[in-house]
Amino acid sequence: MRRRVALPILSIAAVGASLFVAVAPASAHGYVSSPPSRQANCASGAVANCGDIIYEPQSVEAPKGSMQCNGGGSRFAVLNDNSRNWPAASVGKTVTFNWVLTARHATHSWEYFIGGTRLAVFHDGGAQPGATKSHTVSMGGFNGRQTLLARWNINDTPMAFYSCVDLNIGGGGGQPPTTPPAPPTTPPAPPTTPPDGGTWQAGAAYAPGNTVTYGGAAYRCRQAHTALTGWEPPNVPALWERM
């Protein structure tokens, strides 16, 4: 009798587990760090009173296909507020967009839009990206102030990650660097060192509360992680808070 009861219970548990896996969200996270996306400007303090996005610029995840800055999800509606004074980066007619990926996932494609016009699409065929990703995109016939939507489509889930970037195309500022903003070589030793920390180093493991210096500024770790090139403290406010 016990066997006849146990088998259905195990079957129900297996079905429940499979349903849980099917609806689990993507384990990847990322956002455009340069030119600064709206969430990057919120996280760095360039735009105030942004809410939770200050701490989670990498978490703008929603189903694929949205044309909204927050992906049309229930969170981070502040990113859709065009009445805010979003800083616009001055760029030329060709722009390199740099993503910081705080977790990686097999990728279907990366898309870039202005309005209803898709400027570019880059297919990855399910490949796993590195810690950073860069794409150079032509702005086509667009000029002046524009809001560009960047969309990272995950390969094996129905989800995507969204970043809106405000641009002043032809604004005389030239093209942004091809890597996230950071010194082009290993950072020099800072003039001062926090009492419990030293210079930030790629490959080092950091825990919440650890302090480091980078480029003469002090930073406190927000999330446990192992540092990678491209994750310098100014580039990943989700991981480091400037002191």
N, C-alpha and C positions, 0 to 999 in steps of 0.2 A: 504493500500500500504506500509506503514511504517513497518508493521509487517512482510510482505513477505521479505523485505530487511533486517530487523534486524536479523532474524533467521539464514540465511547463514553466516552473519558476526560473530555471536556468535559461530557457528559451526567451522568456520575457526580458531577463537581464541582458542577454546578448543583443536583442533587438534595441533595447534602450541604449546600450553602449554604441551601437552602430549609428543610431540617430544623433547621439551626442557628437560623434566624430563628424557627421555630415554637416552639422550646423556650426561647428567650431569656427571662429574667425581666423583669418590669415595670421600667421605668426610673424609676418614682416612688418616693418615700420620705416617710414622715411619721409623726407620733405625736401623741397628746393632750398638750399642754403644761400646760393648766389646766382644771379642777383637776388637780394633778399625777398623771399615770399612773404605773404601777409603773416603767416604764423611765425616765420623767422623774425620779422619786425616786432611782433608781440613778445616773443621770448627774449629778445635782446633789450626790450624796454623802449624801443624807438616809437612804439605806439602803446599808450597806457590803457589800463582797464579792459583787458581782453578776456578775463576769466581764465578757465582751466587751460586754454590753449597755451598760456605762458609756460606751463610745465610739461605740456604734451604736444609740441609742434609736429612730432613725428606720427601722431595718432589720428590724422584726418582720414579715416577709413570708412567707406560706404560702398554700396553695390556699384558695379560698373555702369557706365553710360550717362552719369549725371554731368550737367554743365554748370553746376554750382560750386562755389569755392569750398564749401564744406561737404561736398558730395551729396547734398540733399538729406543727410542724416539728421538725427535728433540733437546732435551736439555741435558746438562751435559755430553757431549761427552768426556770431560776430564777424566771421570771415566774409559773409555775404553783404555786410553793411557798407555800401559804397559812399555813404555820407561821412564816413570817418576820413581823417586826413592821412591816408596811406601814403608813405613816401614812394615816389616813383624814381627808379634808377635810370639815369641817362645812359642810353646805349646807342650803338650804331645799327646798321641794317642787318647785321648778323650777330646773334647773341649765343653765348655758350651758357647753358643752364647746368648747374651742378647740384646733384642730390647727395645728401648725407643719409645713409641707411643704417639705422641703429639696430636693425635685425634684417636678415635677408630672406628672400623667398623666390622660388622659381617664377620667372617673369614671362608673361605673354608679350607685352608691348608697352611702349611709352608714347604718349600722344601730347601734342601741343596745339592749343586753339587760341584764336582771338575772335570773340563773338562766335558766330556759327561756322567760321572758317578753320579747318584743320590745316595748320601750317606744316606739320611734319608728324610722321609716325616711324618708330624704330622697333622692329620685331626682334625679340630675343629667343624665340623658339623654345621656351621652357628653361633656359639657362639660369643659373643662380648668379646674381650680381655680386660684386665685391662690396667693400665698405663705402665706396663712393661711386657715382655714375655721372658722366657728363655727355651732353648732346649739344651740337652746334646747329642752330636753327635760323633759317632766313626769315625775316619779318615780312617778306613779300612787299605788297604795296601799302602796308600800314605805316603811318607816321603819327607823331605827337603822342599824347598820353593814351595808353591802352592798358587793359588788364588781360594778361595772358593766363590761361588755365593749363596747367600741366597735370597729366593723369598717368599714373603707374598702374597698369593692369596686371594683376596676379594671374599666374598660369592655371593653377589647379583649384581655385576657389572663385566664387562669383564676385569677389571684392576688388576694389581699387583704392589707391591712395591719391589724394588731391592736394594741389598747391596752386594758389593764385599769386601771380607776380605782377606788380604794377610797374610799368615801363614808360619812359619818355623817349620814344624812338626818334633818332636823329637829333637828340638833345645836346649833342656836343660832348658827351661824356666818354665816348668811345666804347669799346667792347669790354665786358668784365673779364677777369682772368679765367683761364681754362680749368682751374682747380678752386676749391673753396678758399675763401680769403684766409691766408696764412702766409707767414714768411716763406720765401721760395727755397730756403735751406733750413737745416736744423737750427732751431731757435738758439740764440746765444744765452749764456747764463744771465739771469735777471739780476738787477742790482741788489734786491733784497729777497729774503726767503722767509715765508711764514714759519712760526715756531715749530709746527708739527709737519711741515711738508718741504718738498724740494721742487726742482724743475720738472714739468710734465715730460713724460717719456712714452713713446710708442712701445707697446709690448708689456707695459707694467699693468698690474692688476690693482684696481682702485675700489674702495668700499665707500658707502655713504658717509659723509663727514670728513673724508680725507681732504687735505688742502694741498694745492700745488701752485706754482707760479708759471706763467707763460707770457712771453713778450712784455715782461715788466709788470703784469697784473696778477692778482691773486684770485684763485677760484676754489670753490668748495664742491666736492662730488655729490651729485644728487642720486645716482643709481649705480649699483655695483656693475662693473664691466672691466674688460681688458682693453686697454687703449690700442687703437690702430691708427696708422697714418691716414689723415683725412678727418680724424675725430679730435683734432686739437680743440681745447676748451672754447675758443670764440666761435667755432663752427657748430657745436652741438650743445645748445643751451638746455636740451633735455637731460644731458648728462652732467653739465657743469654750471654752477651759479657763480657769477662774478661777485667778489666780496667788496 
